[in-house]
Amino acid sequence: MPHWFLLLLTCLLLPSWSSAADDLMDQYASLPGSYMFVRRAPEGAVTTRVKMEVFEDFLCPSCYRFSTEIIPQLQEKYGDRLDLRLIGYPLVHEESRLPARAYVIAQEMGLGEQMQKELFHAHFEQQLDTTNKDGLAKVAHTIGLDPELLLSRLDKNDGSTEVDRNLALGESYHIDAVPGVVFDGWILVKEMTPQNLETIINGLLEKKKPTPKVTTKKPQK
């Protein structure tokens, strides 16, 4: 297909896409709560649940409190209606890159949730140094992950690509502080109070409700 034809086709389709995005923004302009749009349309959202991406640094006290206090409240209230995705984001502390990589590896082995909780628990409640391999080996043992396997994969630099990808994703969302929360891939929240988060989630769930079909009666002959 000629290059000029592809360019022409793109130009013809762009206005309609832009118009659709504008219409969607207009629909969500009434969404209650404190937030900002970082995309022109949702990304990876589904019609029945709200996707909540949480970017966290495993050495960050605010992330620890958010993970242990606010997230459980939201999970209890919304259950399956909340699609929670926890993302290791070593933004504040460069040394937290190592536990972030360990978290990625644990995720691949089906132990991501356990690793995430234990990384916070070990660092903030047991004062265990999770920025070195000895500390991470103890964390791995606690959650039933073979410590030698974890250390072997860390030595091979496993998890680095995924962490870099997470950092790039966070930057594209304009996340400059942690914890960072993004709903449905396009709504960034910086006010992390339970009230504000619940207000936004409730509003998104309301927007996702199917519109009742209006049936018109046929005139009787």
C-alpha positions as a Markdown table, in Angstrom:
| # | Residue | x | y | z |
|---|---|---|---|---|
| 1 | Met | 0.0 | 0.0 | 0.0 |
| 2 | Pro | 1.5 | 3.4 | -1.0 |
| 3 | His | 2.8 | 5.5 | 1.9 |
| 4 | Trp | 0.8 | 8.5 | 0.8 |
| 5 | Phe | -2.4 | 6.5 | 1.0 |
| 6 | Leu | -1.7 | 5.4 | 4.5 |
| 7 | Leu | -1.0 | 9.1 | 5.5 |
| 8 | Leu | -4.2 | 10.2 | 3.9 |
| 9 | Leu | -6.2 | 7.4 | 5.6 |
| 10 | Thr | -4.7 | 8.4 | 9.0 |
| 11 | Cys | -5.6 | 12.1 | 8.4 |
| 12 | Leu | -9.2 | 11.1 | 7.6 |
| 13 | Leu | -9.6 | 8.8 | 10.6 |
| 14 | Leu | -7.9 | 11.1 | 13.1 |
| 15 | Pro | -10.7 | 13.7 | 13.4 |
| 16 | Ser | -13.3 | 11.0 | 14.2 |
| 17 | Trp | -11.0 | 9.4 | 16.8 |
| 18 | Ser | -10.3 | 12.8 | 18.3 |
| 19 | Ser | -14.1 | 13.6 | 18.4 |
| 20 | Ala | -14.8 | 10.3 | 20.1 |
| 21 | Ala | -12.1 | 11.0 | 22.7 |
| 22 | Asp | -13.6 | 14.5 | 23.3 |
| 23 | Asp | -17.0 | 13.0 | 23.7 |
| 24 | Leu | -15.7 | 10.5 | 26.3 |
| 25 | Met | -13.9 | 13.3 | 28.2 |
| 26 | Asp | -17.2 | 15.2 | 28.3 |
| 27 | Gln | -19.0 | 12.2 | 29.7 |
| 28 | Tyr | -16.4 | 11.8 | 32.5 |
| 29 | Ala | -16.1 | 15.5 | 33.3 |
| 30 | Ser | -18.8 | 15.1 | 35.9 |
| 31 | Leu | -16.9 | 12.3 | 37.7 |
| 32 | Pro | -16.8 | 13.3 | 41.4 |
| 33 | Gly | -13.6 | 13.5 | 43.4 |
| 34 | Ser | -10.1 | 15.0 | 43.2 |
| 35 | Tyr | -8.1 | 13.7 | 40.3 |
| 36 | Met | -6.6 | 14.6 | 36.9 |
| 37 | Phe | -6.8 | 12.9 | 33.5 |
| 38 | Val | -3.4 | 11.7 | 32.1 |
| 39 | Arg | -4.8 | 10.1 | 29.0 |
| 40 | Arg | -7.6 | 11.0 | 26.6 |
| 41 | Ala | -9.3 | 7.6 | 27.0 |
| 42 | Pro | -9.2 | 4.6 | 29.3 |
| 43 | Glu | -6.5 | 2.0 | 28.8 |
| 44 | Gly | -7.1 | -1.7 | 29.8 |
| 45 | Ala | -10.4 | -0.9 | 31.5 |
| 46 | Val | -13.3 | -3.4 | 31.6 |
| 47 | Thr | -17.0 | -2.6 | 31.8 |
| 48 | Thr | -17.7 | -4.4 | 35.0 |
| 49 | Arg | -14.8 | -3.5 | 37.2 |
| 50 | Val | -12.5 | -0.5 | 38.1 |
| 51 | Lys | -8.8 | -1.1 | 37.4 |
| 52 | Met | -6.7 | 0.4 | 40.1 |
| 53 | Glu | -2.9 | 0.5 | 39.6 |
| 54 | Val | -0.9 | 1.3 | 42.7 |
| 55 | Phe | 2.7 | 2.3 | 42.2 |
| 56 | Glu | 4.7 | 1.7 | 45.4 |
| 57 | Asp | 8.3 | 2.0 | 46.7 |
| 58 | Phe | 9.0 | -0.9 | 49.1 |
| 59 | Leu | 11.0 | 1.5 | 51.4 |
| 60 | Cys | 8.4 | 4.2 | 51.4 |
| 61 | Pro | 6.6 | 4.7 | 54.8 |
| 62 | Ser | 3.5 | 6.2 | 53.1 |
| 63 | Cys | 3.4 | 3.2 | 50.7 |
| 64 | Tyr | 3.5 | 0.9 | 53.7 |
| 65 | Arg | 0.6 | 2.7 | 55.4 |
| 66 | Phe | -1.4 | 2.8 | 52.2 |
| 67 | Ser | -0.8 | -0.9 | 51.6 |
| 68 | Thr | -1.7 | -2.0 | 55.1 |
| 69 | Glu | -4.5 | 0.4 | 55.9 |
| 70 | Ile | -6.3 | 1.8 | 52.9 |
| 71 | Ile | -6.0 | -1.0 | 50.3 |
| 72 | Pro | -7.6 | -3.6 | 52.6 |
| 73 | Gln | -10.5 | -1.2 | 53.2 |
| 74 | Leu | -11.1 | -0.8 | 49.5 |
| 75 | Gln | -10.8 | -4.5 | 48.9 |
| 76 | Glu | -13.3 | -5.3 | 51.6 |
| 77 | Lys | -15.8 | -2.7 | 50.3 |
| 78 | Tyr | -15.6 | -3.4 | 46.6 |
| 79 | Gly | -14.4 | -7.0 | 46.3 |
| 80 | Asp | -14.3 | -8.3 | 42.7 |
| 81 | Arg | -15.5 | -4.9 | 41.4 |
| 82 | Leu | -12.0 | -3.6 | 42.1 |
| 83 | Asp | -9.2 | -4.9 | 39.8 |
| 84 | Leu | -6.1 | -4.2 | 42.0 |
| 85 | Arg | -2.7 | -4.2 | 40.4 |
| 86 | Leu | 0.3 | -3.5 | 42.6 |
| 87 | Ile | 3.4 | -2.2 | 40.8 |
| 88 | Gly | 6.9 | -2.0 | 42.3 |
| 89 | Tyr | 8.1 | 1.6 | 41.6 |
| 90 | Pro | 11.5 | 2.4 | 43.1 |
| 91 | Leu | 11.1 | 6.2 | 42.8 |
| 92 | Val | 12.2 | 7.6 | 46.1 |
| 93 | His | 15.0 | 5.2 | 47.1 |
| 94 | Glu | 17.4 | 3.9 | 44.5 |
| 95 | Glu | 18.2 | 0.9 | 46.7 |
| 96 | Ser | 14.6 | -0.2 | 46.6 |
| 97 | Arg | 15.2 | -1.4 | 43.0 |
| 98 | Leu | 16.5 | -4.7 | 44.3 |
| 99 | Pro | 13.3 | -5.6 | 46.3 |
| 100 | Ala | 11.2 | -4.3 | 43.3 |
| 101 | Arg | 13.0 | -6.9 | 41.2 |
| 102 | Ala | 12.4 | -9.6 | 43.8 |
| 103 | Tyr | 8.7 | -8.7 | 43.7 |
| 104 | Val | 8.7 | -9.1 | 39.9 |
| 105 | Ile | 10.3 | -12.5 | 40.2 |
| 106 | Ala | 7.9 | -13.6 | 42.9 |
| 107 | Gln | 5.0 | -12.5 | 40.7 |
| 108 | Glu | 6.2 | -14.7 | 37.9 |
| 109 | Met | 6.1 | -17.6 | 40.4 |
| 110 | Gly | 2.6 | -16.9 | 41.6 |
| 111 | Leu | 3.8 | -15.4 | 44.9 |
| 112 | Gly | 3.5 | -11.7 | 44.1 |
| 113 | Glu | 0.9 | -10.9 | 46.7 |
| 114 | Gln | 2.8 | -12.7 | 49.5 |
| 115 | Met | 6.1 | -11.0 | 48.5 |
| 116 | Gln | 4.5 | -7.5 | 48.4 |
| 117 | Lys | 3.1 | -7.9 | 51.9 |
| 118 | Glu | 6.2 | -9.5 | 53.4 |
| 119 | Leu | 8.6 | -6.9 | 51.9 |
| 120 | Phe | 6.7 | -4.2 | 53.8 |
| 121 | His | 6.3 | -6.3 | 56.9 |
| 122 | Ala | 9.9 | -7.2 | 57.1 |
| 123 | His | 11.2 | -3.7 | 56.5 |
| 124 | Phe | 8.8 | -1.7 | 58.6 |
| 125 | Glu | 7.8 | -4.2 | 61.4 |
| 126 | Gln | 10.9 | -6.4 | 61.7 |
| 127 | Gln | 13.5 | -3.8 | 60.7 |
| 128 | Leu | 15.0 | -6.3 | 58.3 |
| 129 | Asp | 17.2 | -4.8 | 55.6 |
| 130 | Thr | 15.5 | -5.8 | 52.4 |
| 131 | Thr | 17.9 | -3.8 | 50.2 |
| 132 | Asn | 20.5 | -6.6 | 50.3 |
| 133 | Lys | 20.3 | -10.3 | 49.2 |
| 134 | Asp | 20.6 | -11.7 | 52.7 |
| 135 | Gly | 17.4 | -9.8 | 53.7 |
| 136 | Leu | 15.6 | -10.8 | 50.6 |
| 137 | Ala | 16.6 | -14.5 | 51.1 |
| 138 | Lys | 14.9 | -14.3 | 54.5 |
| 139 | Val | 11.8 | -12.8 | 53.0 |
| 140 | Ala | 11.7 | -15.5 | 50.3 |
| 141 | His | 12.0 | -18.2 | 52.9 |
| 142 | Thr | 9.1 | -16.7 | 54.9 |
| 143 | Ile | 6.7 | -16.8 | 51.9 |
| 144 | Gly | 7.8 | -20.3 | 50.7 |
| 145 | Leu | 10.0 | -19.2 | 47.8 |
| 146 | Asp | 13.3 | -21.0 | 47.4 |
| 147 | Pro | 15.9 | -18.4 | 48.6 |
| 148 | Glu | 18.6 | -19.9 | 46.4 |
| 149 | Leu | 16.4 | -19.7 | 43.4 |
| 150 | Leu | 15.5 | -16.1 | 44.1 |
| 151 | Leu | 19.2 | -15.1 | 44.6 |
| 152 | Ser | 20.2 | -16.9 | 41.5 |
| 153 | Arg | 17.7 | -15.0 | 39.4 |
| 154 | Leu | 18.7 | -11.7 | 41.0 |
| 155 | Asp | 22.3 | -12.5 | 40.1 |
| 156 | Lys | 21.2 | -12.9 | 36.5 |
| 157 | Asn | 19.6 | -9.4 | 36.6 |
| 158 | Asp | 16.1 | -10.9 | 36.2 |
| 159 | Gly | 13.3 | -8.4 | 36.9 |
| 160 | Ser | 15.3 | -5.4 | 35.7 |
| 161 | Thr | 13.5 | -5.2 | 32.4 |
| 162 | Glu | 10.1 | -5.3 | 34.1 |
| 163 | Val | 11.1 | -2.7 | 36.7 |
| 164 | Asp | 12.3 | -0.4 | 33.9 |
| 165 | Arg | 9.0 | -0.9 | 32.1 |
| 166 | Asn | 7.1 | 0.0 | 35.3 |
| 167 | Leu | 9.2 | 3.1 | 35.7 |
| 168 | Ala | 8.5 | 4.2 | 32.2 |
| 169 | Leu | 4.8 | 3.5 | 32.7 |
| 170 | Gly | 4.7 | 5.6 | 35.8 |
| 171 | Glu | 6.5 | 8.4 | 34.1 |
| 172 | Ser | 4.0 | 8.3 | 31.3 |
| 173 | Tyr | 1.3 | 8.7 | 34.0 |
| 174 | His | 3.2 | 11.7 | 35.4 |
| 175 | Ile | 3.7 | 9.9 | 38.8 |
| 176 | Asp | 6.3 | 11.9 | 40.7 |
| 177 | Ala | 5.4 | 10.7 | 44.2 |
| 178 | Val | 4.5 | 7.4 | 45.8 |
| 179 | Pro | 2.1 | 5.9 | 46.4 |
| 180 | Gly | 0.7 | 6.7 | 43.1 |
| 181 | Val | -2.8 | 5.6 | 42.0 |
| 182 | Val | -4.2 | 5.4 | 38.4 |
| 183 | Phe | -7.7 | 4.3 | 37.7 |
| 184 | Asp | -8.6 | 2.6 | 34.4 |
| 185 | Gly | -5.4 | 3.7 | 32.9 |
| 186 | Trp | -6.2 | 7.4 | 32.5 |
| 187 | Ile | -7.2 | 8.9 | 35.9 |
| 188 | Leu | -4.4 | 9.9 | 38.2 |
| 189 | Val | -5.1 | 10.5 | 41.9 |
| 190 | Lys | -2.9 | 12.4 | 44.3 |
| 191 | Glu | -5.3 | 12.9 | 47.2 |
| 192 | Met | -5.0 | 9.4 | 48.8 |
| 193 | Thr | -7.7 | 9.7 | 51.4 |
| 194 | Pro | -10.2 | 6.8 | 51.6 |
| 195 | Gln | -13.0 | 9.2 | 51.1 |
| 196 | Asn | -11.6 | 10.6 | 47.8 |
| 197 | Leu | -10.7 | 7.1 | 46.5 |
| 198 | Glu | -14.1 | 5.7 | 47.3 |
| 199 | Thr | -15.8 | 8.8 | 45.7 |
| 200 | Ile | -13.9 | 8.2 | 42.4 |
| 201 | Ile | -14.5 | 4.4 | 42.4 |
| 202 | Asn | -18.2 | 4.9 | 43.1 |
| 203 | Gly | -18.4 | 7.4 | 40.3 |
| 204 | Leu | -16.6 | 5.1 | 37.8 |
| 205 | Leu | -18.8 | 2.1 | 38.7 |
| 206 | Glu | -21.8 | 4.3 | 38.2 |
| 207 | Lys | -20.5 | 5.3 | 34.7 |
| 208 | Lys | -20.0 | 1.6 | 33.9 |
| 209 | Lys | -23.6 | 0.7 | 34.6 |
| 210 | Pro | -25.3 | -0.4 | 31.4 |
| 211 | Thr | -27.7 | 2.1 | 30.0 |
| 212 | Pro | -31.3 | 0.8 | 30.1 |
| 213 | Lys | -32.7 | 0.1 | 26.7 |
| 214 | Val | -35.7 | 2.1 | 25.7 |
| 215 | Thr | -38.3 | 0.1 | 23.9 |
| 216 | Thr | -40.9 | 1.9 | 21.8 |
| 217 | Lys | -44.3 | 0.3 | 21.3 |
| 218 | Lys | -45.4 | -0.2 | 17.8 |
| 219 | Pro | -48.6 | 1.6 | 17.0 |
| 220 | Gln | -51.6 | -0.6 | 16.9 |
| 221 | Lys | -53.3 | -1.0 | 13.6 |
